[in-house]
């Protein structure tokens, strides 16, 4: 049966450097030596029950670091389905994830083991980078999905979607789909053995289409421990990074960083996970002499859309679909709307997810009759065919029949120098039906006045899009992957 880990192993150059973190390096040969040793420990202490038809589901709860990578590979090498457990989740959410995936075992760093369900039993442990990793057997859980169908997929990976507007779903990927999506995405990224990728995202959220892609194509992944712009710049310069893949938050900090190094090796910078603003893109181009390329990263498909050719003309666009994908916009009647008008972004192509775990739905039950997957994102096309995301279909605010996309308003408010981040929501209004209101986190230097924010919005937005109420807050509700959590 096909294994993505074995595919990586077959292509790897043993002495080539796979991972870097500060003064530590790990070449491909040692990476597999470590993962194989841990896979042996997993097989010894967490053996598969020969009487059951499906493979084990093993959670990994470990700090995002160089050592996370061989641990995740060991899970797959041992023949299990890998289930990352984000550290950002509350303990109750971690237990819920374990229940919904019917986890058999968890590999957990000793200090992080406090959340484990009652009845968990430590059946073994091993040492990884001077940290004790416990192998915990979880109490038997009821599977709410057909185990024979689950096993028939050749499952490699389960990750829960962000759950920005409701309960998250477990997205299931097979080894084959994982290979399809990383090779399809790389038709645009063009990552190869000569690349050194600066890594700034959490492993538990971006492992499948990112780390696996870099390993498969023989690149070096440089893991930076902090998200401060100064540290990112220093790491990029000193490590001669050629690629960076991060969120707009990372790039906003990077463009304002003091001049602690000259980052001249950079060839490609990709922004994903949240909307990119034009001001940050322009500052990045001015400082580094490279376009900041926005893409659409989506757990159901990987990286199907990338703004490789339009980053200067339309920096806020996610761009055009890569060659392995097609993109269609659909209005409420199911037809492509006129240029410049919004429609739901629908995608199809290689490496699409195989099933939703909870509730169980095979891919064929989710896509339409022609194979289109409806993303829930609303977008519009420009004259070049590039797509720009307007917002989420479920979060659209209807102001007297006029459409307001919260994400558009947030992008403007977030561009104010005294605002760190904002969340725009709807409030019921007797006359207009709904009106937008906003909560925002001020910058450390202090909050802007309401009049300053209103004037800033007025310069960029139509009047009906300007929030009726501006409220200062010290925190906003976020999903485990750092996206805004909407009611």
Secondary structure as GFF3:
##gff-version 3
##sequence-region A 1 487
A	DSSP	alpha_helix	4	11	.	.	.	ID=ss1
A	DSSP	beta_strand	17	21	.	.	.	ID=ss2
A	DSSP	beta_strand	24	27	.	.	.	ID=ss3
A	DSSP	alpha_helix	28	45	.	.	.	ID=ss4
A	DSSP	beta_strand	57	61	.	.	.	ID=ss5
A	DSSP	alpha_helix	66	77	.	.	.	ID=ss6
A	DSSP	beta_strand	81	84	.	.	.	ID=ss7
A	DSSP	alpha_helix	91	100	.	.	.	ID=ss8
A	DSSP	beta_strand	105	109	.	.	.	ID=ss9
A	DSSP	three_ten_helix	110	115	.	.	.	ID=ss10
A	DSSP	beta_strand	121	128	.	.	.	ID=ss11
A	DSSP	beta_strand	131	137	.	.	.	ID=ss12
A	DSSP	alpha_helix	147	152	.	.	.	ID=ss13
A	DSSP	beta_strand	155	160	.	.	.	ID=ss14
A	DSSP	beta_strand	170	174	.	.	.	ID=ss15
A	DSSP	alpha_helix	175	189	.	.	.	ID=ss16
A	DSSP	beta_strand	196	199	.	.	.	ID=ss17
A	DSSP	alpha_helix	203	206	.	.	.	ID=ss18
A	DSSP	pi_helix	207	211	.	.	.	ID=ss19
A	DSSP	alpha_helix	212	216	.	.	.	ID=ss20
A	DSSP	beta_strand	220	223	.	.	.	ID=ss21
A	DSSP	alpha_helix	229	238	.	.	.	ID=ss22
A	DSSP	beta_strand	243	246	.	.	.	ID=ss23
A	DSSP	alpha_helix	248	255	.	.	.	ID=ss24
A	DSSP	beta_strand	268	271	.	.	.	ID=ss25
A	DSSP	alpha_helix	278	288	.	.	.	ID=ss26
A	DSSP	beta_strand	292	298	.	.	.	ID=ss27
A	DSSP	beta_strand	302	306	.	.	.	ID=ss28
A	DSSP	beta_strand	320	321	.	.	.	ID=ss29
A	DSSP	beta_strand	325	330	.	.	.	ID=ss30
A	DSSP	beta_strand	343	349	.	.	.	ID=ss31
A	DSSP	beta_strand	355	356	.	.	.	ID=ss32
A	DSSP	beta_strand	361	362	.	.	.	ID=ss33
A	DSSP	alpha_helix	363	366	.	.	.	ID=ss34
A	DSSP	beta_strand	373	381	.	.	.	ID=ss35
A	DSSP	beta_strand	387	392	.	.	.	ID=ss36
A	DSSP	three_ten_helix	393	395	.	.	.	ID=ss37
A	DSSP	beta_strand	397	399	.	.	.	ID=ss38
A	DSSP	beta_strand	402	404	.	.	.	ID=ss39
A	DSSP	alpha_helix	406	414	.	.	.	ID=ss40
A	DSSP	beta_strand	419	429	.	.	.	ID=ss41
A	DSSP	beta_strand	433	442	.	.	.	ID=ss42
A	DSSP	alpha_helix	450	458	.	.	.	ID=ss43
A	DSSP	three_ten_helix	463	465	.	.	.	ID=ss44
A	DSSP	beta_strand	470	472	.	.	.	ID=ss45
###
